[in-house]
Structures are given as structure tokens and as C-alpha cells.
Amino acid sequence: MQHKAGQGRADRVPFAVTVIIVTVLILSLGDALIKFTSGAFAIWQIFVLRSLIVLPVLAGLLWWTARDALSLPPSLGWAVLRSVLLVGMWIAYYLALPRLDLSVAAAVYYTLPIFITLFSALLIGDRISPLGWAAVLLGFFGVLLILRPDASDFNPYALLPLVAAILYALAMILTRTRCRNVHPLMLSLLLNISFVVAGLVATAAIALSVTDPREGFLLGPWAAMGFGEWVAMALLACAILVGSVGAAIAYQNAPPAVIGTFDFGYVAFALVWGLVFFAEVPDIWSLIGMTLIVMAGVMVLRQ
């Protein structure tokens, strides 16, 4: 793939690959915790409290390591749009977790390299080789095997990780092309501010709604916070801190199609956590679909 989005800074591919692997390891553990606690917390409570824990840490890191980056970036509008896309991505993905096996949600979500490849061609002029197009088709077939839209056991919630993948791919293209020179900690700061705003707005809208009863991960009331709940929230804050900073660093330092492929480590980690924590064993068709999606990602890398 011939990348045309360089902005005067050399890529550091080995460094970026290492960062994304560590990032998806931590994120996969955080998402397993989200699935585990989805019956206890409302999604908006997680958004607000988790990010309120993270924001002072990010501000302190910026003050300590990159004080000049505390000013608003010239590409503020693009950075805000990136944050909005990522908030939408996390909403879609988190809403799927209580209804799907963690490994199935991860596999559908990790059609991500396919969308990054397509958007790289459409939006930033990357050339897709015949192998790249073959990967797109193979990945699409893998998704069909997992979703099985004509089967009686089709789960419409499986479409939500697909929406999340599209939103994430668009956000990472923006990271590479429009926000490459914005400090990763500033990108993370803007993202977590967006989480707080989205969570507070949604909580207020639900509280003002006349619809009763309000329950569940999307519409339920905030849970009372004891010691165990604060520990869980602190762990989720650590995961989103590593995830938001790590993804920004990785996609700023290597082509999106390359990092998107190594992003696939999340699928393997999710399969392990699903088995260890939830005793989830995907059926044979889902396993075949996951394998095809991973193969498609490897093909994207080879092109």
C-alpha cells in the first residue's frame, strides 16, 4: 500500500505495532469488565465516572511532559469530530456486549481493517492491490458466517459491533490525516471530555423522560457506589486511559492499514477472556468466521 498522507514525520512502525498490541490487551480486559458489570452500571454512569477519574491524570501528564500541548490545537474541529466518532463507537460496542459472547462481538468489530482499507482508498488516496480487495471480500464472508442473517438464531445486536467498526475506522483515518500532529494526550483529553458531556446529557434526558420503568444498561439509573464499585470504575479508567492514548500514538506513527491489522490481537484476547471469565465457547460457524476475518486482516498487511 502506498501511503500519501505523510506530514513531514517519519513512521515508526515497530514502535507503533508494540503500542497497539499492549493497547488491545488492556482494552480487551476492560471490555470484559464492562460485560461483567453491565448488570450493575448504566453505560452513561461508566462514561462520566470513568472519564472524571482519567481527566485529572491526563491534565497532569500534559502539564508534566508537554506543557505547550495544553493549548487548543489548530485542528480542534477535526479532533472534536474524532472524539464524537469514538464516543459513538463505544456506545455501539458496549451496548452489544451484554447480548453477545465477547469473542463474537470482538470478531464482528474487527472487520475494522477492512473498513480502514476501504476508507484509506476513498478518503486519503491509498492504492488497494488485488490482494487487498480479496481480503475485503474474505472478511465480508467471515462476517456473514458470524451474523448468519437468514438463520433463525440471528442476533440483531451483532450489527452493533459492525457500526462500531465503521465509526472507529473513520476516527483513525482522521487521526492519521487531520490530527497527526496533535499530542496524543490532548486527543485523549478531548475524548474523555466528550465522554463526560455525552454521559451527562444522556443521563439528564433519561431523568426527564416520562417513560417508565427505566432499566437496563442503556436506560437504567445510576448505581450506588461502594468500595467494590469504585475499584471497578478505577480499573475501567485505567483501561480507557491506556486505550485512548495508545491508539492515538499507534495510528500517528504508522499507516492505518498496518496498525489496523495488529489491532486484531484484540480478537485473540477476547476469545481467551470469554472462555476464562464467562465460559463462552463460540460455535463452529462463528469460529470459522473469526478465522476468515483474521486471515483477511493478515492479507491487508501483506498488500
C-alpha positions as a Markdown table, in Angstrom:
| # | Residue | x | y | z |
|---|---|---|---|---|
| 1 | Met | 0.0 | 0.0 | 0.0 |
| 2 | Gln | 1.4 | 3.4 | -1.0 |
| 3 | His | 0.6 | 5.9 | 1.7 |
| 4 | Lys | 0.1 | 9.6 | 0.7 |
| 5 | Ala | -0.8 | 11.1 | 4.0 |
| 6 | Gly | 2.7 | 11.8 | 5.4 |
| 7 | Gln | 3.0 | 15.1 | 7.1 |
| 8 | Gly | 6.8 | 15.6 | 7.5 |
| 9 | Arg | 7.3 | 13.0 | 10.1 |
| 10 | Ala | 8.8 | 9.5 | 9.7 |
| 11 | Asp | 6.8 | 6.4 | 10.6 |
| 12 | Arg | 8.0 | 4.3 | 13.5 |
| 13 | Val | 6.2 | 1.0 | 12.6 |
| 14 | Pro | 7.8 | -1.4 | 15.2 |
| 15 | Phe | 7.1 | 1.1 | 18.0 |
| 16 | Ala | 3.6 | 1.6 | 16.8 |
| 17 | Val | 2.9 | -2.1 | 16.5 |
| 18 | Thr | 4.1 | -2.7 | 20.0 |
| 19 | Val | 2.0 | 0.1 | 21.4 |
| 20 | Ile | -1.2 | -1.2 | 19.7 |
| 21 | Ile | -0.7 | -4.8 | 20.9 |
| 22 | Val | -0.3 | -3.6 | 24.5 |
| 23 | Thr | -3.3 | -1.3 | 24.0 |
| 24 | Val | -5.7 | -4.0 | 22.8 |
| 25 | Leu | -4.6 | -6.3 | 25.6 |
| 26 | Ile | -5.6 | -3.7 | 28.2 |
| 27 | Leu | -8.7 | -2.7 | 26.3 |
| 28 | Ser | -9.9 | -6.3 | 26.0 |
| 29 | Leu | -9.6 | -6.8 | 29.7 |
| 30 | Gly | -11.5 | -3.5 | 30.2 |
| 31 | Asp | -14.3 | -4.6 | 27.9 |
| 32 | Ala | -14.5 | -8.0 | 29.7 |
| 33 | Leu | -15.1 | -6.0 | 32.9 |
| 34 | Ile | -17.7 | -3.9 | 31.1 |
| 35 | Lys | -19.5 | -7.1 | 30.1 |
| 36 | Phe | -19.2 | -8.4 | 33.7 |
| 37 | Thr | -20.5 | -5.2 | 35.3 |
| 38 | Ser | -23.2 | -4.3 | 32.7 |
| 39 | Gly | -25.9 | -5.5 | 35.0 |
| 40 | Ala | -24.7 | -3.2 | 37.8 |
| 41 | Phe | -23.9 | 0.1 | 36.0 |
| 42 | Ala | -25.7 | 2.2 | 33.4 |
| 43 | Ile | -23.5 | 2.9 | 30.4 |
| 44 | Trp | -23.7 | 6.7 | 31.0 |
| 45 | Gln | -22.5 | 6.3 | 34.6 |
| 46 | Ile | -19.5 | 4.4 | 33.3 |
| 47 | Phe | -18.8 | 7.2 | 30.7 |
| 48 | Val | -19.0 | 10.0 | 33.3 |
| 49 | Leu | -17.3 | 8.5 | 36.3 |
| 50 | Arg | -14.5 | 6.7 | 34.4 |
| 51 | Ser | -13.6 | 9.8 | 32.5 |
| 52 | Leu | -13.7 | 12.0 | 35.6 |
| 53 | Ile | -11.1 | 9.8 | 37.1 |
| 54 | Val | -9.0 | 9.9 | 33.9 |
| 55 | Leu | -9.2 | 13.7 | 33.2 |
| 56 | Pro | -7.0 | 14.9 | 36.1 |
| 57 | Val | -4.4 | 12.2 | 35.2 |
| 58 | Leu | -4.3 | 13.3 | 31.6 |
| 59 | Ala | -4.1 | 17.0 | 32.6 |
| 60 | Gly | -1.3 | 16.3 | 35.0 |
| 61 | Leu | 0.6 | 14.2 | 32.3 |
| 62 | Leu | 0.2 | 17.0 | 29.8 |
| 63 | Trp | 1.4 | 19.6 | 32.4 |
| 64 | Trp | 4.4 | 17.4 | 33.3 |
| 65 | Thr | 5.5 | 16.2 | 29.9 |
| 66 | Ala | 4.2 | 18.5 | 27.2 |
| 67 | Arg | 3.0 | 21.8 | 28.7 |
| 68 | Asp | 3.0 | 23.5 | 25.3 |
| 69 | Ala | 0.4 | 20.9 | 24.2 |
| 70 | Leu | -2.2 | 22.2 | 26.7 |
| 71 | Ser | -3.3 | 24.9 | 24.3 |
| 72 | Leu | -6.1 | 24.2 | 21.9 |
| 73 | Pro | -4.8 | 22.5 | 18.7 |
| 74 | Pro | -5.2 | 24.3 | 15.3 |
| 75 | Ser | -7.1 | 21.2 | 14.1 |
| 76 | Leu | -9.6 | 21.4 | 17.1 |
| 77 | Gly | -12.6 | 20.9 | 14.9 |
| 78 | Trp | -11.2 | 17.7 | 13.4 |
| 79 | Ala | -10.1 | 16.5 | 16.9 |
| 80 | Val | -13.6 | 17.1 | 18.3 |
| 81 | Leu | -15.2 | 15.2 | 15.3 |
| 82 | Arg | -12.8 | 12.3 | 16.0 |
| 83 | Ser | -14.0 | 12.3 | 19.6 |
| 84 | Val | -17.6 | 12.3 | 18.6 |
| 85 | Leu | -17.0 | 9.3 | 16.3 |
| 86 | Leu | -15.2 | 7.4 | 19.0 |
| 87 | Val | -17.9 | 8.1 | 21.6 |
| 88 | Gly | -20.5 | 6.7 | 19.1 |
| 89 | Met | -18.2 | 3.7 | 18.5 |
| 90 | Trp | -18.0 | 2.9 | 22.2 |
| 91 | Ile | -21.8 | 3.3 | 22.7 |
| 92 | Ala | -22.5 | 0.9 | 19.9 |
| 93 | Tyr | -19.9 | -1.7 | 21.1 |
| 94 | Tyr | -20.8 | -1.5 | 24.8 |
| 95 | Leu | -24.5 | -2.0 | 24.0 |
| 96 | Ala | -23.6 | -5.2 | 22.2 |
| 97 | Leu | -21.6 | -6.7 | 25.0 |
| 98 | Pro | -24.4 | -7.8 | 27.4 |
| 99 | Arg | -26.2 | -9.5 | 24.4 |
| 100 | Leu | -23.3 | -11.2 | 22.7 |
| 101 | Asp | -20.4 | -13.5 | 23.5 |
| 102 | Leu | -17.3 | -11.3 | 24.0 |
| 103 | Ser | -15.4 | -13.2 | 21.2 |
| 104 | Val | -18.3 | -12.8 | 18.7 |
| 105 | Ala | -18.6 | -9.1 | 19.4 |
| 106 | Ala | -14.8 | -8.8 | 19.0 |
| 107 | Ala | -14.7 | -10.7 | 15.7 |
| 108 | Val | -17.5 | -8.6 | 14.2 |
| 109 | Tyr | -15.9 | -5.4 | 15.4 |
| 110 | Tyr | -12.6 | -6.4 | 13.9 |
| 111 | Thr | -13.9 | -6.1 | 10.4 |
| 112 | Leu | -12.1 | -2.8 | 11.3 |
| 113 | Pro | -9.0 | -3.3 | 9.0 |
| 114 | Ile | -11.4 | -3.9 | 6.1 |
| 115 | Phe | -13.1 | -0.6 | 6.6 |
| 116 | Ile | -9.8 | 1.1 | 7.2 |
| 117 | Thr | -8.5 | -0.3 | 3.9 |
| 118 | Leu | -11.6 | 0.9 | 2.1 |
| 119 | Phe | -11.6 | 4.4 | 3.7 |
| 120 | Ser | -7.9 | 4.7 | 3.1 |
| 121 | Ala | -8.5 | 4.3 | -0.6 |
| 122 | Leu | -11.6 | 6.5 | -0.7 |
| 123 | Leu | -10.5 | 9.3 | 1.6 |
| 124 | Ile | -6.7 | 9.6 | 1.5 |
| 125 | Gly | -5.8 | 8.0 | -1.8 |
| 126 | Asp | -4.1 | 4.8 | -0.8 |
| 127 | Arg | -4.0 | 2.2 | -3.6 |
| 128 | Ile | -5.6 | -1.2 | -2.8 |
| 129 | Ser | -3.9 | -4.1 | -4.5 |
| 130 | Pro | -5.9 | -7.2 | -5.8 |
| 131 | Leu | -4.8 | -8.9 | -2.6 |
| 132 | Gly | -6.4 | -6.1 | -0.6 |
| 133 | Trp | -9.7 | -6.5 | -2.5 |
| 134 | Ala | -9.6 | -10.2 | -1.9 |
| 135 | Ala | -9.1 | -9.5 | 1.8 |
| 136 | Val | -12.1 | -7.3 | 1.8 |
| 137 | Leu | -14.3 | -10.0 | 0.3 |
| 138 | Leu | -12.9 | -12.7 | 2.6 |
| 139 | Gly | -13.6 | -10.6 | 5.6 |
| 140 | Phe | -17.1 | -9.8 | 4.5 |
| 141 | Phe | -17.8 | -13.5 | 4.1 |
| 142 | Gly | -16.4 | -14.1 | 7.6 |
| 143 | Val | -18.9 | -11.6 | 8.9 |
| 144 | Leu | -21.8 | -13.3 | 7.1 |
| 145 | Leu | -20.8 | -16.6 | 8.8 |
| 146 | Ile | -20.9 | -15.0 | 12.2 |
| 147 | Leu | -24.1 | -13.0 | 11.6 |
| 148 | Arg | -25.9 | -15.6 | 9.6 |
| 149 | Pro | -28.7 | -13.1 | 8.7 |
| 150 | Asp | -31.1 | -15.8 | 7.4 |
| 151 | Ala | -30.7 | -18.1 | 10.3 |
| 152 | Ser | -33.4 | -18.4 | 13.0 |
| 153 | Asp | -30.8 | -17.6 | 15.7 |
| 154 | Phe | -29.8 | -14.3 | 14.1 |
| 155 | Asn | -29.0 | -11.8 | 16.8 |
| 156 | Pro | -29.6 | -8.2 | 15.6 |
| 157 | Tyr | -27.2 | -7.0 | 18.4 |
| 158 | Ala | -24.4 | -8.4 | 16.3 |
| 159 | Leu | -24.9 | -5.5 | 13.9 |
| 160 | Leu | -23.8 | -3.0 | 16.6 |
| 161 | Pro | -20.1 | -4.0 | 16.6 |
| 162 | Leu | -20.2 | -3.6 | 12.8 |
| 163 | Val | -21.4 | 0.0 | 13.3 |
| 164 | Ala | -18.7 | 0.5 | 15.9 |
| 165 | Ala | -16.0 | -0.7 | 13.4 |
| 166 | Ile | -17.1 | 1.8 | 10.8 |
| 167 | Leu | -17.0 | 4.7 | 13.3 |
| 168 | Tyr | -13.6 | 3.6 | 14.6 |
| 169 | Ala | -12.2 | 3.3 | 11.2 |
| 170 | Leu | -13.3 | 6.8 | 10.3 |
| 171 | Ala | -11.9 | 8.1 | 13.6 |
| 172 | Met | -8.5 | 6.5 | 12.9 |
| 173 | Ile | -8.3 | 7.9 | 9.4 |
| 174 | Leu | -8.9 | 11.3 | 10.9 |
| 175 | Thr | -6.2 | 10.6 | 13.5 |
| 176 | Arg | -3.7 | 9.8 | 10.7 |
| 177 | Thr | -4.6 | 12.6 | 8.3 |
| 178 | Arg | -6.0 | 15.5 | 10.3 |
| 179 | Cys | -4.8 | 15.0 | 13.8 |
| 180 | Arg | -1.4 | 13.5 | 13.3 |
| 181 | Asn | 0.4 | 16.5 | 14.9 |
| 182 | Val | -2.0 | 16.8 | 17.8 |
| 183 | His | -0.4 | 15.5 | 21.0 |
| 184 | Pro | -1.9 | 12.0 | 21.9 |
| 185 | Leu | -2.6 | 13.1 | 25.5 |
| 186 | Met | -4.6 | 16.1 | 24.1 |
| 187 | Leu | -6.6 | 13.7 | 21.9 |
| 188 | Ser | -7.3 | 11.5 | 24.9 |
| 189 | Leu | -8.2 | 14.6 | 27.0 |
| 190 | Leu | -10.7 | 15.7 | 24.3 |
| 191 | Leu | -12.1 | 12.2 | 24.0 |
| 192 | Asn | -12.7 | 11.9 | 27.8 |
| 193 | Ile | -14.3 | 15.3 | 27.9 |
| 194 | Ser | -16.6 | 14.1 | 25.2 |
| 195 | Phe | -17.5 | 11.0 | 27.3 |
| 196 | Val | -18.4 | 13.2 | 30.3 |
| 197 | Val | -20.6 | 15.5 | 28.1 |
| 198 | Ala | -22.3 | 12.6 | 26.4 |
| 199 | Gly | -22.9 | 10.8 | 29.6 |
| 200 | Leu | -24.3 | 13.8 | 31.4 |
| 201 | Val | -26.6 | 14.8 | 28.5 |
| 202 | Ala | -27.9 | 11.2 | 28.2 |
| 203 | Thr | -28.4 | 10.9 | 32.0 |
| 204 | Ala | -30.4 | 14.2 | 32.1 |
| 205 | Ala | -32.5 | 13.2 | 29.1 |
| 206 | Ile | -33.4 | 9.8 | 30.7 |
| 207 | Ala | -34.2 | 11.5 | 34.0 |
| 208 | Leu | -36.5 | 13.9 | 32.3 |
| 209 | Ser | -38.2 | 11.2 | 30.3 |
| 210 | Val | -41.7 | 10.2 | 31.3 |
| 211 | Thr | -41.2 | 6.6 | 30.2 |
| 212 | Asp | -41.3 | 4.1 | 33.0 |
| 213 | Pro | -39.8 | 1.8 | 34.1 |
| 214 | Arg | -36.2 | 2.9 | 33.2 |
| 215 | Glu | -33.9 | -0.1 | 33.5 |
| 216 | Gly | -31.1 | -1.9 | 31.7 |
| 217 | Phe | -27.6 | -0.9 | 30.6 |
| 218 | Leu | -28.9 | 1.9 | 28.4 |
| 219 | Leu | -31.7 | 3.4 | 30.3 |
| 220 | Gly | -31.2 | 2.3 | 33.9 |
| 221 | Pro | -30.5 | 4.6 | 36.9 |
| 222 | Trp | -27.0 | 5.1 | 38.2 |
| 223 | Ala | -25.9 | 2.5 | 40.7 |
| 224 | Ala | -24.9 | 3.3 | 44.3 |
| 225 | Met | -21.1 | 3.5 | 44.6 |
| 226 | Gly | -19.4 | 1.3 | 47.3 |
| 227 | Phe | -15.8 | 0.3 | 47.6 |
| 228 | Gly | -16.1 | -2.5 | 45.0 |
| 229 | Glu | -17.9 | -0.3 | 42.5 |
| 230 | Trp | -15.1 | 2.4 | 42.8 |
| 231 | Val | -12.4 | -0.3 | 42.3 |
| 232 | Ala | -14.2 | -1.5 | 39.1 |
| 233 | Met | -14.5 | 2.1 | 37.9 |
| 234 | Ala | -10.8 | 2.8 | 38.6 |
| 235 | Leu | -9.9 | -0.3 | 36.6 |
| 236 | Leu | -12.1 | 0.9 | 33.7 |
| 237 | Ala | -10.5 | 4.3 | 33.9 |
| 238 | Cys | -7.0 | 2.7 | 33.6 |
| 239 | Ala | -8.2 | 0.7 | 30.5 |
| 240 | Ile | -9.7 | 3.8 | 28.7 |
| 241 | Leu | -6.6 | 5.8 | 29.6 |
| 242 | Val | -4.3 | 3.2 | 28.0 |
| 243 | Gly | -6.7 | 2.6 | 25.1 |
| 244 | Ser | -7.3 | 6.3 | 24.2 |
| 245 | Val | -3.6 | 7.3 | 24.4 |
| 246 | Gly | -2.2 | 4.1 | 22.9 |
| 247 | Ala | -4.5 | 4.1 | 19.9 |
| 248 | Ala | -3.6 | 7.7 | 19.1 |
| 249 | Ile | 0.1 | 7.1 | 19.4 |
| 250 | Ala | 0.0 | 3.9 | 17.2 |
| 251 | Tyr | -2.1 | 5.4 | 14.4 |
| 252 | Gln | 0.0 | 8.6 | 14.4 |
| 253 | Asn | 3.2 | 6.6 | 13.9 |
| 254 | Ala | 2.3 | 4.0 | 11.2 |
| 255 | Pro | -0.1 | 3.6 | 8.3 |
| 256 | Pro | -3.7 | 2.8 | 9.4 |
| 257 | Ala | -3.9 | -0.5 | 7.4 |
| 258 | Val | -0.8 | -1.8 | 9.2 |
| 259 | Ile | -1.9 | -0.9 | 12.7 |
| 260 | Gly | -5.4 | -2.0 | 12.0 |
| 261 | Thr | -4.1 | -5.4 | 11.3 |
| 262 | Phe | -2.3 | -5.7 | 14.5 |
| 263 | Asp | -5.3 | -4.3 | 16.2 |
| 264 | Phe | -6.6 | -7.9 | 15.6 |
| 265 | Gly | -4.8 | -9.1 | 18.7 |
| 266 | Tyr | -8.0 | -8.0 | 20.5 |
| 267 | Val | -9.9 | -10.9 | 18.9 |
| 268 | Ala | -7.5 | -13.5 | 20.4 |
| 269 | Phe | -7.5 | -11.8 | 23.8 |
| 270 | Ala | -11.3 | -11.6 | 23.8 |
| 271 | Leu | -11.6 | -15.3 | 22.9 |
| 272 | Val | -9.4 | -16.1 | 25.9 |
| 273 | Trp | -11.2 | -13.8 | 28.3 |
| 274 | Gly | -14.6 | -15.0 | 27.1 |
| 275 | Leu | -13.6 | -18.6 | 27.9 |
| 276 | Val | -11.9 | -17.8 | 31.2 |
| 277 | Phe | -14.4 | -15.3 | 32.7 |
| 278 | Phe | -17.7 | -16.3 | 31.0 |
| 279 | Ala | -17.2 | -19.9 | 29.9 |
| 280 | Glu | -18.1 | -18.8 | 26.4 |
| 281 | Val | -17.3 | -21.3 | 23.6 |
| 282 | Pro | -18.3 | -20.0 | 20.1 |
| 283 | Asp | -20.0 | -22.4 | 17.7 |
| 284 | Ile | -18.1 | -23.8 | 14.7 |
| 285 | Trp | -19.5 | -21.3 | 12.2 |
| 286 | Ser | -18.5 | -18.4 | 14.4 |
| 287 | Leu | -15.0 | -19.8 | 14.8 |
| 288 | Ile | -14.7 | -20.2 | 11.0 |
| 289 | Gly | -16.0 | -16.7 | 10.5 |
| 290 | Met | -13.4 | -15.4 | 13.1 |
| 291 | Thr | -10.7 | -17.2 | 11.3 |
| 292 | Leu | -11.6 | -15.8 | 7.9 |
| 293 | Ile | -11.7 | -12.2 | 9.3 |
| 294 | Val | -8.3 | -12.7 | 10.9 |
| 295 | Met | -6.9 | -14.1 | 7.6 |
| 296 | Ala | -8.4 | -11.0 | 5.8 |
| 297 | Gly | -6.5 | -8.8 | 8.2 |
| 298 | Val | -3.2 | -10.6 | 7.5 |
| 299 | Met | -3.8 | -10.2 | 3.8 |
| 300 | Val | -4.4 | -6.5 | 4.2 |
| 301 | Leu | -1.0 | -6.3 | 5.9 |
| 302 | Arg | 0.7 | -8.3 | 3.2 |
| 303 | Gln | -0.6 | -6.0 | 0.5 |
